[in-house]
Amino acid sequence: MRVYFVYSISEMGIKIFDFIKAEDITKVFETLEKSNEIAIKVIELPEKLSFLASAFEPTLKQEEVIEILDNLSIGLKHGVRLNEAIQDVIEDTTNPNVKKILLKIDTQINAGETLSSAFTEYEKYFSQIVINLVKIGEETGGLDEVLENSANFLKKIALLKQKIKKSMIYPSVAVGLMLVVIAAWMLLVVPQLVGFFKDMDMELPPLTQFLIVSSDFINEYILHIIGVSISFIILIRLLYTQSKLFKLLMSKLFLRVPVASVMIKSFNIAFISEYLKVGISSGLTLYEALMLVNQSLSNPIYKSEMIKSVDGLKSGLSFSETLRDAHLFTKFTVRMVKMGETNGVLERQLTILSDSYYKQVDDLSNTIPKVIQPMVTLVAGGLMAVIMIGLMGPIYDLISEM
């Protein structure tokens, strides 16, 4: 398969720069013809540069996906046809990646494909639940509402993740600054005092000797320490993303950490509740919605429990019974789901659960920095006190003997 760099113009008059994989140049022109594009220049890339096709593949951010769904929903609600709504978004956006992807989607729509089918090619941006919901909207005639629900769902989950990341910024920065300050003392201050102690030929206490040895070690191996630290962080990151077993073990570990476990449980309950609510409100059965939840969860422990819930529904258990047996969901969650199943208002109960745990995540994200601050201050102060005692103690003894 060869790779070609193509400069073309769409039927809307938009200039397009793209890479196309094809068997030969004839296939390239056939592809452009199907897309209603006029080729201005086509250049075959050498095999060594074929990686550019993947490197320059257009990407979408989460907020861009949300904006696309929102704009399409608004257009459809005002009676605009789907292909016209897509063209309106293309004309309004200044983002070249959005233009490029929507032009391809528009071409597929004009060729008779459905929107859900066109989204499938970009599944990593338009998640599986969005694709499935769009498919249901196409079948039921409620595509505008489904697109709005999908956009709102992605907004809510994106905000949840942002709040969690925000709550971790202060602790990370505070710990980092603490380590930098201590390292600066060990690298700059301690060596200066060591020379003074040697000149005075003083007998040093164990704590001071320990600080001197530590300072010498840090000064000699500082580059090695930084290299090993960075390598360790990269290794942990790779293991977490590539090894299912390691990710499972880390997830179990975090669920045992007091504050982290509350945050993880609240986030996953909010995510699952919101996901199920959107799915059911869009026409999915509980079973179908649970299947989609299972595909979208990133936490392996909750993912495993959702699989058990699906199996439980197959064997005749109620959803609340499967949650109760999981021991990962609060009694409040189980009780609310049971009330929803008993009274036929599961969607409403899921909305209450989603809002409740969304607020809990919000509160935690605001509280964690306030809790961490005095702890970091206490630890940093304690370490600095140890250093000061170790360094100033001998000097105080020397002065007192004079």
N, C-alpha and C positions, 0 to 999 in steps of 0.2 A: 504494500500500500504506500503510495507516494503522498507527499505533503506539498500543497500549493499555497502560496500567498496570493490573496485575491483582493483587488481593489475594484469595487462595483458600486452601482447606484440603484437604490430600490425604486419601486414604482411610485413611492411618495417623494422621490427626489433626494433621499438621504444617502450621503456617502458612507460606504461600508468598507472597513478593512477587516479581513478575516483570514483564517487558515482553514483549508478544506482538505480532508483526506480522501483520495480517490485513486482508482487503478490507473487512470491516464487523464490527460487534459480534456478529452471528450466528455468524460463523466463529470468533470468540473463544470463544463458549460451546461450539461444536462441538469445538474443541481441548481445552477444559477437560473436556468429557464423555469424550473419548477417554482423557484422563489420569486419569480418575476423581477429578477435583477439583471441589469445590463453590465457586462464585464468591461472595465476600462483597462485593467492590466492584470495578467495572470503570470506568476513566476513560480517555477518549480524549485523547491528548496533542496539543497544537497542533503544527503542522508544524515550527515553529522548535525544538521540544523533542524531536523525533524521534530526535536523535542520542543521547539518553539510553539508548535500547535497546541500542546498541553499547557505550556508556560503562560501563553497569552489567552487562554480560554477565559471568557467573561465570567465574572463572579458577582454575586449579589450579597449584600449585607441583610441582616434580619429586618432592619427598618425599611429597606428598599422593597423587600418582599411584602411587608405590611402595607406600604404605600401603594403598591401595585394592586393588591387585593381590595384595599379601600376605594381606590379610584375606579376600578372595574365595577365594584358594587354600586357606587354612586351613579355611574353611567347607566347601568342596567335598570336601576330604580327610576331613572328619568326617561325610560323608554328607548334608550339608545341600543342599537344592536351590538352584539358582542364584538364583532370585528371592528366596528366603528369606535367602540369604547377603547379597544386596544390601540387603535390608531391615534385616538385623542391623547392617550397616555404617552405614546411615542413622541408626538409633537410637543407635548408640554415638558417632558423631561430633558434635562441637559446632561444626564449621566450616560456616557457611551455604552457602558455595560448593559444598562437597562434597555437602551434602544436596541442593541444587538440581539438580546434574548427575546424581547417582545416582537421584533421583526420576524424572527424565526417562528415564534408561536403564532403570529398573525398569518404567516405563510401556511402553517399547518391547518389553521382554522379555515382559511380560504380553500384549502385542498379537501375539505370535508371532514377533518378530524375534530374530535371534541376537545374542550379546554382541558379536561382531566388527562386526556391522552397526551396533549402537548406539554402539560406540566410534568409528566412522568420523566421526560428527558432531563429535567432539572430537579429531580427528586431531592437532591441534597440541599436545595434552597426552599422549594415548596415541599414541605414534609409530607410523609405518607398520609397523615390524617387529613391534611388539606386536600390532597389529591382524591382521597376517598370521599370526603365531604362534597367536593365539587362534583364528583361523579353522581352522588345521590341528588344533588341540586339539579343536575342536568336531567335526571330521570323523573324527578318530581315537579320540575318547572319552577323551583325556588332557588335558582342559582344566585340571584342578587342577595338574598338573605343568607345563604350559605357562605358566600364570599365575605359578607360583613361579619358573620359569626367567626369565621376563620381568622380574619384580621384582628378582631377583638381578643380571641384566644391567644394568638401569637404576641399581641401587645402585653397581655396580662402576664404571660410566662416570661417574656423578656424583662419586664419590670421586676418580677420576682428574682430573676438571676442577677440583675443589676444591683438590687438591694443586698443580696448575699455577698457579691463581690465588694460592694461599698463597705460593708461591715468588716471585711477582712483587710481593707487598705490600711487603717490606722494601726492595728496590731503589727502588721508586716513592717510598716515604716518605723514604728516605735522600736521594735526589736532590732531592725537593721541599724538605726541610729545608735542604739545602745552598744551594739557590737563594734561599730565604727569608733565610738568614743573610747571604749575599753582598749581596742587595738591601737589607737593613737597613743594612749598612755603607755602601753607595753612597748611600742616601737620607738617613741620619742622621749618620754619622761624617764622611764625606768633606766635605760642605758646611761643617761646623764648622771643619775644618782649612784649607779654602780661604780662609776669612776671615782666619785666622791668617797664612797665607802672603802674602796681599795686604797686610796691615798691616806685615809685615816686609819687603815689597818684595824678595822673594827670587827668584833665578834658579832655576827648577825644571827638573829632569832630564826627558827625554822620557817615562819611565814615569809619573811623577807627573802630567805634563800630560795624558797619555792617560787616567789615572784621573779627573782632574777633568772632562775633556770627557765621559767616559762617565757620570759622576755627574750632570752637568748634563742630559745627554740623558735619563737615566732619570727624574730629578725632573720634567722638563718633559712627558715623554710616558708616564708610568707607566700611566695609564688606557688609553692607546692600546695599549701593550705587552700589558697584561692582556687587553684586548678582542681583539686580533689573535691572541694565544695561544689563547684559548678558542675563537675562530672557526676557527682552524686545526685544533684537536683535533676540533671538531664536523664540519668538512669532511672530515677523514680518515676519521672514523667513518662518515659518510654514504656516502662513496665506497666504503669497504670493504664496506658492507652492500648498496649499490645497484648498484655497477658490477662486473660480472663480470671485466672486463679489469683493473681496478685491484686487485681481490682476488687475481687470478692473479699479477700482478706483485709484489705484497707477499708472497705465499706463496713465490714463487721467491726473493725477497730474503731472507726469514727462513731459508730452507733453506741459505743461504750464510753465515749467521752461526754461528760455531762451536758455542756452547752451545745456542742456540735450535734449531739444526738437529737436534741429538741429541734434545732434548726433543720436537720435532715428530715425528720419525721414531719414537721410542719410543711416543709416545701413539697415533699412527695404526696402528702395527703391533699394539699391545695392543688397540685398538678393533676393528680388522678381525678379528683372531684370535678375540676374545671373541664378536663378532657372528656369525661363521661357525660357531663352536662351538655357540652357542645355537640357531642356525637348523638345523644338521644334527642336533643332539640332539633337536630337536622334530619332525623328520620331513621337513625340506626337503632337496632335492638341493643339491649344491655350486653348481650353476648358479643355482638359485632363490635361494639364500642370497647369492650374489654380486650378483644383481640388487637385492636389498634393501639390501645394504651400499652399493651405488652411490647409492641414494636417500637414505641417511642420512649419508653423509660430508659434512662441511662444507669440508674442504680441497680446493680445486679441482684440485690436482695429483694427489693420491691418488685423487680421484673419477675423473679422466681415466684413470688407470692401471687402476682397477677395470673401467672400460668396455672397455679393451683386453684385460683378463683374460677378460671375458665373450666378447668376439669371438674370443680365442685358443681358448677351450674349444669354441666353435662350429666352428672350423677344425681341431679335432683335437689341439691342444696340451694338455699337462698343466698343472695349476694352477702347479706349481713352475716350469715353463718360462716361463710368462707373468710370474711374479714376478722371475725371473732377468733377463729382458729389460727390466724396468721400471727397474732401477738405483736404486730408492728403498727397496728392502728389503735387509736385511743378508744376508750369506752364511749366517749361522746360521738365519735365517728360511727361506730357500730350501731349505737342507739338511733342516730339520725337516719342512717340507711334503712334500718329495720322499720322505722316509722314511715319512711317514704314508700317502702315495698308494701306495707300493710294498708296504707291509705291511698295508694296509687298516685303519690305525689313525689316520686323519686327525684325527678328533675329539679323540683323546688328545694328539696332537702340537700341535693348536691350543690346547688347554688349557695345555700347557707353555709355549708361546709367549706366550699371554696373561698367565700368571702371571709369566713372566720379565721381560717388558717393563713390566708393571704395577709390578714391584719397581724396575725401572730408573727409571721416572718418579718413584716414591716417593723413591728415593735422590737423584735430581737435584733434586727439590723441596726436599730438606733441605740439599743441598750448595750450591745456587746462592746463597742468602743469605750463607753463610759465605765464599764466593768473592768476592761483590760487596762485602761489608763493608770489607775492607782497600783495595779499589780505590776505593770512594767516599771513604773516609777519606784516602787518598793524594791524590786529585784535589782534595778540599775543602781539605786542608792546603796543597797547592801553590798553589791560588788565593788562600787567605788569606795565604800567605807573600808572594806577589806584591803583594797589596794593602798588606801591612805594610811591605814594602821600599819601595814607591812613596811611602807616606805618611810613614814614619819616617825614610827616607833624608835628605830635606832638613833635617829637625829635627836629626838627628845631625850633619850638616855644619855647621849653624848653631852648635850647642853646641861643636863642635871648633874653630871659628874664634874663639870668645870667649876 
